[in-house]
Amino acid sequence: MSKQVSPIVDLAGTDQAGQACCAPLVCEPLNAAEAEELAPLFKAIADPVRLRLLSLIACHEGGEACVCDLTGAFEVTGPTISHHLKVLRQAGLIDCERRGTWVYYWVNPGVLARLSAILGPRVTAMT
């Protein structure tokens, strides 16, 4: 089993071995359809409360968090937290399920992978 290590990339877009690598976003322009698809995702996480909520959910033990575990981390009202969770849900970044009186949230890994793929460096295979 091999160990994969993320390369260190300099500002010129090359890794330590001098191979070119760059984020797909800077390698070629997005087409109109891709931009339309990605804009709501970036807009949803552009708010500090929503970004923190996403982070809290993602790193919560077991991969999901009860709304009761989230509200105490903020100095905003419950309805405000509900609004932010709704925006994240509508963007497809999180999903939820009601269990009794509580709602549990989890991150949609495919959507995060899409954001990561567009922003992360494209690494060429080393031979």
Backbone torsions as a table, in degrees:
resi	resn	phi	psi	omega
1	MET	NA	128.9	-178.5
2	SER	-95.6	153.1	178.9
3	LYS	-99.0	125.8	179.4
4	GLN	-94.3	135.5	179.9
5	VAL	-123.8	133.8	176.8
6	SER	-70.7	133.8	-179.4
7	PRO	-73.7	153.5	172.9
8	ILE	-89.0	126.6	-175.7
9	VAL	-113.4	133.1	177.7
10	ASP	-88.2	178.3	-176.8
11	LEU	-67.2	-20.2	179.4
12	ALA	-80.0	-7.1	178.4
13	GLY	87.3	26.6	176.6
14	THR	-121.3	150.7	178.4
15	ASP	-91.3	-175.4	-176.2
16	GLN	-60.9	-28.1	180.0
17	ALA	-86.0	1.0	179.3
18	GLY	82.5	8.5	179.4
19	GLN	-83.9	142.6	179.8
20	ALA	-71.8	135.9	173.3
21	CYS	-152.9	147.0	179.7
22	CYS	-159.5	164.4	175.1
23	ALA	-69.3	138.6	178.5
24	PRO	-52.5	-29.8	179.8
25	LEU	-62.4	-33.8	-179.3
26	VAL	-99.4	-7.0	177.8
27	CYS	-79.4	-36.6	179.5
28	GLU	-153.8	148.6	-178.3
29	PRO	-67.3	147.6	173.9
30	LEU	-70.9	145.3	172.4
31	ASN	-84.7	172.3	-175.5
32	ALA	-60.2	-40.7	-178.8
33	ALA	-65.6	-41.8	178.6
34	GLU	-64.3	-42.2	179.0
35	ALA	-62.7	-41.9	178.2
36	GLU	-63.5	-36.3	-179.7
37	GLU	-71.6	-39.6	-174.4
38	LEU	-84.6	-29.1	-175.5
39	ALA	-55.4	-46.3	179.5
40	PRO	-63.2	-31.7	178.7
41	LEU	-66.6	-47.5	179.5
42	PHE	-67.2	-36.7	178.0
43	LYS	-63.3	-39.5	-178.9
44	ALA	-65.0	-35.6	-178.3
45	ILE	-94.8	3.9	-179.2
46	ALA	-77.4	-5.8	179.1
47	ASP	-97.6	133.1	-178.2
48	PRO	-58.4	-38.4	179.9
49	VAL	-66.9	-44.7	-180.0
50	ARG	-66.4	-38.3	178.1
51	LEU	-63.6	-41.7	176.9
52	ARG	-66.5	-40.6	177.3
53	LEU	-59.9	-46.2	178.9
54	LEU	-59.0	-43.4	179.1
55	SER	-64.9	-43.7	178.9
56	LEU	-61.9	-41.6	179.5
57	ILE	-67.2	-46.3	-176.2
58	ALA	-62.2	-36.8	-175.6
59	CYS	-98.6	4.8	179.3
60	HIS	-69.3	142.7	180.0
61	GLU	-55.7	131.8	-179.6
62	GLY	86.1	-4.1	176.4
63	GLY	81.1	3.3	176.2
64	GLU	-144.4	153.3	-176.9
65	ALA	-133.1	138.9	174.2
66	CYS	-76.8	145.4	178.1
67	VAL	-56.7	-29.8	179.0
68	CYS	-66.4	-24.0	177.2
69	ASP	-81.9	-15.5	-174.9
70	LEU	-95.9	-35.7	-171.2
71	THR	-65.1	-33.3	-177.7
72	GLY	-69.5	-14.4	-177.8
73	ALA	-82.6	-4.5	-173.8
74	PHE	-127.8	153.9	175.9
75	GLU	-101.5	46.4	175.8
76	VAL	-128.8	166.8	-176.7
77	THR	-75.7	162.2	176.6
78	GLY	-56.6	-45.4	178.0
79	PRO	-60.9	-32.5	177.9
80	THR	-67.7	-42.2	176.4
81	ILE	-61.8	-43.3	178.6
82	SER	-59.5	-40.7	178.3
83	HIS	-61.8	-46.7	-178.8
84	HIS	-64.7	-39.1	176.3
85	LEU	-64.1	-37.7	178.0
86	LYS	-63.5	-42.0	178.6
87	VAL	-62.4	-43.7	178.2
88	LEU	-63.7	-39.7	178.2
89	ARG	-65.5	-44.9	-179.3
90	GLN	-63.8	-31.6	177.5
91	ALA	-76.5	-14.6	-179.9
92	GLY	88.4	7.0	-179.3
93	LEU	-74.5	-30.8	178.6
94	ILE	-132.4	165.2	173.5
95	ASP	-135.5	168.8	-176.5
96	CYS	-150.1	167.1	177.3
97	GLU	-149.8	133.8	176.4
98	ARG	-83.3	131.5	175.9
99	ARG	-129.5	100.0	-175.4
100	GLY	69.8	-124.8	-179.5
101	THR	-92.6	-6.8	-176.5
102	TRP	-107.3	153.1	176.3
103	VAL	-113.6	131.9	179.2
104	TYR	-107.9	138.0	-176.9
105	TYR	-118.7	147.6	173.5
106	TRP	-143.6	157.9	-179.4
107	VAL	-82.7	141.6	173.8
108	ASN	-86.7	103.2	-173.6
109	PRO	-61.9	-31.1	179.6
110	GLY	-64.0	-37.5	-180.0
111	VAL	-70.8	-42.2	177.0
112	LEU	-64.8	-36.2	177.7
113	ALA	-63.5	-37.9	177.9
114	ARG	-62.6	-45.3	177.9
115	LEU	-63.6	-42.5	179.7
116	SER	-62.9	-40.8	-178.3
117	ALA	-65.2	-35.3	-178.2
118	ILE	-78.5	-28.5	-177.5
119	LEU	-98.6	-28.3	-175.5
120	GLY	-76.4	159.1	-179.9
121	PRO	-68.8	145.1	173.9
122	ARG	-91.8	115.4	-175.7
123	VAL	-100.8	129.8	176.6
124	THR	-82.2	145.8	-178.1
125	ALA	-67.7	134.6	178.0
126	MET	-90.2	136.1	-179.6
127	THR	-99.9	NA	NA
